[in-house]
Each structure stands twice: as structure tokens, then as C-alpha cells.
Amino acid sequence: MIEDKPIIRLYFVKMKETFNNLSEDKKMAFMRKDRENLDQLGMKAITMINCRRTNDEWDYVGVEEWPSMAAIEERKKFGDQELNVSKYVISKTLLGTPESFANYGKK
């Protein structure tokens, strides 16, 4: 990946019962702490799709733009050490750089 381009992160998330069983206050505290870190690291949410009604494998799919690989690495560290994310979700991510679709299939 080229460092001067933003990094696009595609993610897939399935909530575990441990998250679903939290009280609403604890869920909100988790999400608030999560959001503060995302904002602090410069993540821009492009879209998040709720797939629960149409997909048994994933609850959410999302696309984010990150300013750098360093920010993504810092995010992973925060998720592992501060949020203990693996306790609450199953996830998969793919990273890449943006590419225009404007000329796809055109001469």
C-alpha cells in the first residue's frame, strides 16, 4: 500500500452473546469508548450496513477511511488492550487503497 493514500478498511462483524448480554448502559459505555478512539485516530466512516435480517454469518459490514497504517495499528492495539474486542465480537477486516470506479468497463 502507498503511504500517501488513505487506507480503506472493509470490516465484517458478528456480535457475540457476551456483548448481547451486557446491560444497555454497559453496551453504551463500550460503544462510547470505541467511538472516541475512532474519532481520535481520524477514522472516517463511509458506510455501515446492518445485515442481521439477511445474513447469518455477519451482523454488520462497514467501510472506513483511515489516514495511515499507523492509525490502524494503533486502533488494533486499543481494541485488543482497552476494549478486549475479541470477547465481544467475531470480525474480519480487509485493507486497501481507494481506486476510482469511473473508468471501469469504459474505453
MODELLER restraints for C-alpha pairs under 7 A, 6 or more apart:
rsr = mdl.restraints
at = mdl.atoms
rsr.add(forms.Gaussian(group=physical.xy_distance, feature=features.Distance(at['CA:1:A'], at['CA:96:A']), mean=6.80, stdev=0.5))
rsr.add(forms.Gaussian(group=physical.xy_distance, feature=features.Distance(at['CA:1:A'], at['CA:97:A']), mean=6.62, stdev=0.5))
rsr.add(forms.Gaussian(group=physical.xy_distance, feature=features.Distance(at['CA:3:A'], at['CA:68:A']), mean=6.70, stdev=0.5))
rsr.add(forms.Gaussian(group=physical.xy_distance, feature=features.Distance(at['CA:5:A'], at['CA:97:A']), mean=6.55, stdev=0.5))
rsr.add(forms.Gaussian(group=physical.xy_distance, feature=features.Distance(at['CA:6:A'], at['CA:65:A']), mean=6.38, stdev=0.5))
rsr.add(forms.Gaussian(group=physical.xy_distance, feature=features.Distance(at['CA:6:A'], at['CA:66:A']), mean=5.64, stdev=0.5))
rsr.add(forms.Gaussian(group=physical.xy_distance, feature=features.Distance(at['CA:6:A'], at['CA:67:A']), mean=4.91, stdev=0.5))
rsr.add(forms.Gaussian(group=physical.xy_distance, feature=features.Distance(at['CA:6:A'], at['CA:68:A']), mean=5.97, stdev=0.5))
rsr.add(forms.Gaussian(group=physical.xy_distance, feature=features.Distance(at['CA:6:A'], at['CA:97:A']), mean=6.33, stdev=0.5))
rsr.add(forms.Gaussian(group=physical.xy_distance, feature=features.Distance(at['CA:7:A'], at['CA:65:A']), mean=5.72, stdev=0.5))
rsr.add(forms.Gaussian(group=physical.xy_distance, feature=features.Distance(at['CA:7:A'], at['CA:66:A']), mean=5.01, stdev=0.5))
rsr.add(forms.Gaussian(group=physical.xy_distance, feature=features.Distance(at['CA:7:A'], at['CA:67:A']), mean=6.32, stdev=0.5))
rsr.add(forms.Gaussian(group=physical.xy_distance, feature=features.Distance(at['CA:7:A'], at['CA:68:A']), mean=6.02, stdev=0.5))
rsr.add(forms.Gaussian(group=physical.xy_distance, feature=features.Distance(at['CA:7:A'], at['CA:69:A']), mean=6.89, stdev=0.5))
rsr.add(forms.Gaussian(group=physical.xy_distance, feature=features.Distance(at['CA:7:A'], at['CA:95:A']), mean=6.71, stdev=0.5))
rsr.add(forms.Gaussian(group=physical.xy_distance, feature=features.Distance(at['CA:7:A'], at['CA:96:A']), mean=5.77, stdev=0.5))
rsr.add(forms.Gaussian(group=physical.xy_distance, feature=features.Distance(at['CA:7:A'], at['CA:97:A']), mean=5.03, stdev=0.5))
rsr.add(forms.Gaussian(group=physical.xy_distance, feature=features.Distance(at['CA:8:A'], at['CA:63:A']), mean=6.94, stdev=0.5))
rsr.add(forms.Gaussian(group=physical.xy_distance, feature=features.Distance(at['CA:8:A'], at['CA:64:A']), mean=5.68, stdev=0.5))
rsr.add(forms.Gaussian(group=physical.xy_distance, feature=features.Distance(at['CA:8:A'], at['CA:65:A']), mean=4.67, stdev=0.5))
rsr.add(forms.Gaussian(group=physical.xy_distance, feature=features.Distance(at['CA:8:A'], at['CA:66:A']), mean=6.23, stdev=0.5))
rsr.add(forms.Gaussian(group=physical.xy_distance, feature=features.Distance(at['CA:8:A'], at['CA:95:A']), mean=5.68, stdev=0.5))
rsr.add(forms.Gaussian(group=physical.xy_distance, feature=features.Distance(at['CA:8:A'], at['CA:96:A']), mean=5.21, stdev=0.5))
rsr.add(forms.Gaussian(group=physical.xy_distance, feature=features.Distance(at['CA:8:A'], at['CA:97:A']), mean=5.46, stdev=0.5))
rsr.add(forms.Gaussian(group=physical.xy_distance, feature=features.Distance(at['CA:8:A'], at['CA:98:A']), mean=6.47, stdev=0.5))
rsr.add(forms.Gaussian(group=physical.xy_distance, feature=features.Distance(at['CA:9:A'], at['CA:63:A']), mean=5.75, stdev=0.5))
rsr.add(forms.Gaussian(group=physical.xy_distance, feature=features.Distance(at['CA:9:A'], at['CA:64:A']), mean=5.17, stdev=0.5))
rsr.add(forms.Gaussian(group=physical.xy_distance, feature=features.Distance(at['CA:9:A'], at['CA:65:A']), mean=6.35, stdev=0.5))
rsr.add(forms.Gaussian(group=physical.xy_distance, feature=features.Distance(at['CA:9:A'], at['CA:93:A']), mean=6.58, stdev=0.5))
rsr.add(forms.Gaussian(group=physical.xy_distance, feature=features.Distance(at['CA:9:A'], at['CA:94:A']), mean=5.70, stdev=0.5))
rsr.add(forms.Gaussian(group=physical.xy_distance, feature=features.Distance(at['CA:9:A'], at['CA:95:A']), mean=4.67, stdev=0.5))
rsr.add(forms.Gaussian(group=physical.xy_distance, feature=features.Distance(at['CA:9:A'], at['CA:96:A']), mean=6.64, stdev=0.5))
rsr.add(forms.Gaussian(group=physical.xy_distance, feature=features.Distance(at['CA:10:A'], at['CA:62:A']), mean=5.75, stdev=0.5))
rsr.add(forms.Gaussian(group=physical.xy_distance, feature=features.Distance(at['CA:10:A'], at['CA:63:A']), mean=4.64, stdev=0.5))
rsr.add(forms.Gaussian(group=physical.xy_distance, feature=features.Distance(at['CA:10:A'], at['CA:64:A']), mean=6.56, stdev=0.5))
rsr.add(forms.Gaussian(group=physical.xy_distance, feature=features.Distance(at['CA:10:A'], at['CA:93:A']), mean=5.54, stdev=0.5))
rsr.add(forms.Gaussian(group=physical.xy_distance, feature=features.Distance(at['CA:10:A'], at['CA:94:A']), mean=5.14, stdev=0.5))
rsr.add(forms.Gaussian(group=physical.xy_distance, feature=features.Distance(at['CA:10:A'], at['CA:95:A']), mean=6.44, stdev=0.5))
rsr.add(forms.Gaussian(group=physical.xy_distance, feature=features.Distance(at['CA:11:A'], at['CA:61:A']), mean=5.59, stdev=0.5))
rsr.add(forms.Gaussian(group=physical.xy_distance, feature=features.Distance(at['CA:11:A'], at['CA:62:A']), mean=5.29, stdev=0.5))
rsr.add(forms.Gaussian(group=physical.xy_distance, feature=features.Distance(at['CA:11:A'], at['CA:63:A']), mean=6.50, stdev=0.5))
rsr.add(forms.Gaussian(group=physical.xy_distance, feature=features.Distance(at['CA:11:A'], at['CA:92:A']), mean=5.69, stdev=0.5))
rsr.add(forms.Gaussian(group=physical.xy_distance, feature=features.Distance(at['CA:11:A'], at['CA:93:A']), mean=4.33, stdev=0.5))
rsr.add(forms.Gaussian(group=physical.xy_distance, feature=features.Distance(at['CA:11:A'], at['CA:94:A']), mean=6.46, stdev=0.5))
rsr.add(forms.Gaussian(group=physical.xy_distance, feature=features.Distance(at['CA:12:A'], at['CA:58:A']), mean=6.19, stdev=0.5))
rsr.add(forms.Gaussian(group=physical.xy_distance, feature=features.Distance(at['CA:12:A'], at['CA:60:A']), mean=5.83, stdev=0.5))
rsr.add(forms.Gaussian(group=physical.xy_distance, feature=features.Distance(at['CA:12:A'], at['CA:61:A']), mean=4.55, stdev=0.5))
rsr.add(forms.Gaussian(group=physical.xy_distance, feature=features.Distance(at['CA:12:A'], at['CA:62:A']), mean=6.69, stdev=0.5))
rsr.add(forms.Gaussian(group=physical.xy_distance, feature=features.Distance(at['CA:12:A'], at['CA:91:A']), mean=5.40, stdev=0.5))
rsr.add(forms.Gaussian(group=physical.xy_distance, feature=features.Distance(at['CA:12:A'], at['CA:92:A']), mean=5.15, stdev=0.5))
rsr.add(forms.Gaussian(group=physical.xy_distance, feature=features.Distance(at['CA:12:A'], at['CA:93:A']), mean=6.36, stdev=0.5))
rsr.add(forms.Gaussian(group=physical.xy_distance, feature=features.Distance(at['CA:13:A'], at['CA:58:A']), mean=5.52, stdev=0.5))
rsr.add(forms.Gaussian(group=physical.xy_distance, feature=features.Distance(at['CA:13:A'], at['CA:59:A']), mean=5.78, stdev=0.5))
rsr.add(forms.Gaussian(group=physical.xy_distance, feature=features.Distance(at['CA:13:A'], at['CA:60:A']), mean=5.16, stdev=0.5))
rsr.add(forms.Gaussian(group=physical.xy_distance, feature=features.Distance(at['CA:13:A'], at['CA:61:A']), mean=6.40, stdev=0.5))
rsr.add(forms.Gaussian(group=physical.xy_distance, feature=features.Distance(at['CA:13:A'], at['CA:89:A']), mean=6.46, stdev=0.5))
rsr.add(forms.Gaussian(group=physical.xy_distance, feature=features.Distance(at['CA:13:A'], at['CA:90:A']), mean=5.75, stdev=0.5))
rsr.add(forms.Gaussian(group=physical.xy_distance, feature=features.Distance(at['CA:13:A'], at['CA:91:A']), mean=4.49, stdev=0.5))
rsr.add(forms.Gaussian(group=physical.xy_distance, feature=features.Distance(at['CA:13:A'], at['CA:92:A']), mean=6.76, stdev=0.5))
rsr.add(forms.Gaussian(group=physical.xy_distance, feature=features.Distance(at['CA:14:A'], at['CA:58:A']), mean=4.81, stdev=0.5))
rsr.add(forms.Gaussian(group=physical.xy_distance, feature=features.Distance(at['CA:14:A'], at['CA:59:A']), mean=4.88, stdev=0.5))
rsr.add(forms.Gaussian(group=physical.xy_distance, feature=features.Distance(at['CA:14:A'], at['CA:60:A']), mean=6.75, stdev=0.5))
rsr.add(forms.Gaussian(group=physical.xy_distance, feature=features.Distance(at['CA:14:A'], at['CA:89:A']), mean=5.60, stdev=0.5))
rsr.add(forms.Gaussian(group=physical.xy_distance, feature=features.Distance(at['CA:14:A'], at['CA:90:A']), mean=5.08, stdev=0.5))
rsr.add(forms.Gaussian(group=physical.xy_distance, feature=features.Distance(at['CA:14:A'], at['CA:91:A']), mean=6.34, stdev=0.5))
rsr.add(forms.Gaussian(group=physical.xy_distance, feature=features.Distance(at['CA:15:A'], at['CA:59:A']), mean=6.76, stdev=0.5))
rsr.add(forms.Gaussian(group=physical.xy_distance, feature=features.Distance(at['CA:15:A'], at['CA:88:A']), mean=6.22, stdev=0.5))
rsr.add(forms.Gaussian(group=physical.xy_distance, feature=features.Distance(at['CA:15:A'], at['CA:89:A']), mean=4.56, stdev=0.5))
rsr.add(forms.Gaussian(group=physical.xy_distance, feature=features.Distance(at['CA:15:A'], at['CA:90:A']), mean=6.44, stdev=0.5))
rsr.add(forms.Gaussian(group=physical.xy_distance, feature=features.Distance(at['CA:16:A'], at['CA:88:A']), mean=5.19, stdev=0.5))
rsr.add(forms.Gaussian(group=physical.xy_distance, feature=features.Distance(at['CA:16:A'], at['CA:89:A']), mean=5.11, stdev=0.5))
rsr.add(forms.Gaussian(group=physical.xy_distance, feature=features.Distance(at['CA:16:A'], at['CA:90:A']), mean=6.89, stdev=0.5))
rsr.add(forms.Gaussian(group=physical.xy_distance, feature=features.Distance(at['CA:18:A'], at['CA:87:A']), mean=6.97, stdev=0.5))
rsr.add(forms.Gaussian(group=physical.xy_distance, feature=features.Distance(at['CA:18:A'], at['CA:88:A']), mean=5.59, stdev=0.5))
rsr.add(forms.Gaussian(group=physical.xy_distance, feature=features.Distance(at['CA:19:A'], at['CA:88:A']), mean=4.92, stdev=0.5))
rsr.add(forms.Gaussian(group=physical.xy_distance, feature=features.Distance(at['CA:41:A'], at['CA:71:A']), mean=5.82, stdev=0.5))
rsr.add(forms.Gaussian(group=physical.xy_distance, feature=features.Distance(at['CA:42:A'], at['CA:66:A']), mean=6.38, stdev=0.5))
rsr.add(forms.Gaussian(group=physical.xy_distance, feature=features.Distance(at['CA:42:A'], at['CA:67:A']), mean=6.36, stdev=0.5))
rsr.add(forms.Gaussian(group=physical.xy_distance, feature=features.Distance(at['CA:43:A'], at['CA:64:A']), mean=6.59, stdev=0.5))
rsr.add(forms.Gaussian(group=physical.xy_distance, feature=features.Distance(at['CA:43:A'], at['CA:65:A']), mean=5.75, stdev=0.5))
rsr.add(forms.Gaussian(group=physical.xy_distance, feature=features.Distance(at['CA:43:A'], at['CA:66:A']), mean=4.81, stdev=0.5))
rsr.add(forms.Gaussian(group=physical.xy_distance, feature=features.Distance(at['CA:43:A'], at['CA:67:A']), mean=6.98, stdev=0.5))
rsr.add(forms.Gaussian(group=physical.xy_distance, feature=features.Distance(at['CA:44:A'], at['CA:64:A']), mean=5.66, stdev=0.5))
rsr.add(forms.Gaussian(group=physical.xy_distance, feature=features.Distance(at['CA:44:A'], at['CA:65:A']), mean=5.04, stdev=0.5))
rsr.add(forms.Gaussian(group=physical.xy_distance, feature=features.Distance(at['CA:44:A'], at['CA:66:A']), mean=6.49, stdev=0.5))
rsr.add(forms.Gaussian(group=physical.xy_distance, feature=features.Distance(at['CA:45:A'], at['CA:63:A']), mean=6.45, stdev=0.5))
rsr.add(forms.Gaussian(group=physical.xy_distance, feature=features.Distance(at['CA:45:A'], at['CA:64:A']), mean=4.55, stdev=0.5))
rsr.add(forms.Gaussian(group=physical.xy_distance, feature=features.Distance(at['CA:45:A'], at['CA:65:A']), mean=6.39, stdev=0.5))
rsr.add(forms.Gaussian(group=physical.xy_distance, feature=features.Distance(at['CA:46:A'], at['CA:63:A']), mean=5.37, stdev=0.5))
rsr.add(forms.Gaussian(group=physical.xy_distance, feature=features.Distance(at['CA:46:A'], at['CA:64:A']), mean=5.21, stdev=0.5))
rsr.add(forms.Gaussian(group=physical.xy_distance, feature=features.Distance(at['CA:46:A'], at['CA:65:A']), mean=6.85, stdev=0.5))
rsr.add(forms.Gaussian(group=physical.xy_distance, feature=features.Distance(at['CA:47:A'], at['CA:62:A']), mean=5.46, stdev=0.5))
rsr.add(forms.Gaussian(group=physical.xy_distance, feature=features.Distance(at['CA:47:A'], at['CA:63:A']), mean=5.34, stdev=0.5))
rsr.add(forms.Gaussian(group=physical.xy_distance, feature=features.Distance(at['CA:48:A'], at['CA:60:A']), mean=6.73, stdev=0.5))
rsr.add(forms.Gaussian(group=physical.xy_distance, feature=features.Distance(at['CA:48:A'], at['CA:61:A']), mean=5.76, stdev=0.5))
rsr.add(forms.Gaussian(group=physical.xy_distance, feature=features.Distance(at['CA:48:A'], at['CA:62:A']), mean=4.08, stdev=0.5))
rsr.add(forms.Gaussian(group=physical.xy_distance, feature=features.Distance(at['CA:48:A'], at['CA:63:A']), mean=6.46, stdev=0.5))
rsr.add(forms.Gaussian(group=physical.xy_distance, feature=features.Distance(at['CA:49:A'], at['CA:60:A']), mean=5.45, stdev=0.5))
rsr.add(forms.Gaussian(group=physical.xy_distance, feature=features.Distance(at['CA:49:A'], at['CA:61:A']), mean=5.15, stdev=0.5))
rsr.add(forms.Gaussian(group=physical.xy_distance, feature=features.Distance(at['CA:49:A'], at['CA:62:A']), mean=5.95, stdev=0.5))
rsr.add(forms.Gaussian(group=physical.xy_distance, feature=features.Distance(at['CA:50:A'], at['CA:59:A']), mean=6.03, stdev=0.5))
rsr.add(forms.Gaussian(group=physical.xy_distance, feature=features.Distance(at['CA:50:A'], at['CA:60:A']), mean=4.77, stdev=0.5))
rsr.add(forms.Gaussian(group=physical.xy_distance, feature=features.Distance(at['CA:50:A'], at['CA:61:A']), mean=6.83, stdev=0.5))
rsr.add(forms.Gaussian(group=physical.xy_distance, feature=features.Distance(at['CA:51:A'], at['CA:58:A']), mean=6.47, stdev=0.5))
rsr.add(forms.Gaussian(group=physical.xy_distance, feature=features.Distance(at['CA:51:A'], at['CA:59:A']), mean=4.97, stdev=0.5))
rsr.add(forms.Gaussian(group=physical.xy_distance, feature=features.Distance(at['CA:51:A'], at['CA:60:A']), mean=5.40, stdev=0.5))
rsr.add(forms.Gaussian(group=physical.xy_distance, feature=features.Distance(at['CA:52:A'], at['CA:58:A']), mean=6.85, stdev=0.5))
rsr.add(forms.Gaussian(group=physical.xy_distance, feature=features.Distance(at['CA:52:A'], at['CA:59:A']), mean=4.59, stdev=0.5))
rsr.add(forms.Gaussian(group=physical.xy_distance, feature=features.Distance(at['CA:66:A'], at['CA:72:A']), mean=6.98, stdev=0.5))
rsr.add(forms.Gaussian(group=physical.xy_distance, feature=features.Distance(at['CA:79:A'], at['CA:85:A']), mean=5.47, stdev=0.5))
